[in-house]
């Protein structure tokens, strides 16, 4: 896992995304995370996932 601009990502949201990736994408060992527009952007292979948070809770995951 690589984190870009990690100081701009909420620590608790980062943990939620890491746990999601470990549980639901266990076959993915290399991915990059970065802050996005009110989300955490994760990309690997040719897939982009946008983890959207509101009030510290994960409310949506959009896949592109």
N, C-alpha and C positions, 0 to 999 in steps of 0.2 A: 504494500500500500504506500502510496505517495500522497502527500498533502501539499497543496499549493496555497499560499496565503493563509496558513492555518491560524494565524493570530486574528483573522477576521471571522472565524467560525466559532459559534457558541460551543463550549466544551461539552455540554450535556447533549446537544444535538449531534455532535460528532460521535459520541459514544453510541447513541441510538442508531446512527447509520452504520457504524462498525458492527454492531450486534446484528442488524438486519442482514448485512452482507455475509457475515459468518454463518448465519442460520439459513438464509435463502439462496445464497450464491456460493456455497462451499467449494465448488469446483473452480471458482475464480480466485486466483492467488495474487494477481497483479492488477491493481486498479488505481486510479487517481481521483482524489477528491479536491474540490475547490468551492469557495463561496460563489453563489450565483445571485440572481435577483430574488431575494427573500427565499432562498432555498440553498441546499447543498447539492452541488452537481458532482455526480460520479460517472466516470467513463472507463470502459474497458472494451477490448476487442473493437467492434464497431457499434457498440451500444452506449447510449447516454441515459442516465437515470437522474431525475430531479426530485429530491426529497424536500417536500414543502412542509414547513412548520408554521404553526400559529400558537402563540402563548406557550411555547416550549413543548408542544405536542406535535407529533408527526400526523399530518392530516391527509396527505396525498403523496403518491409516487407516480410521476409521469415518466413514460419511457419513449424515447425517440430513437 
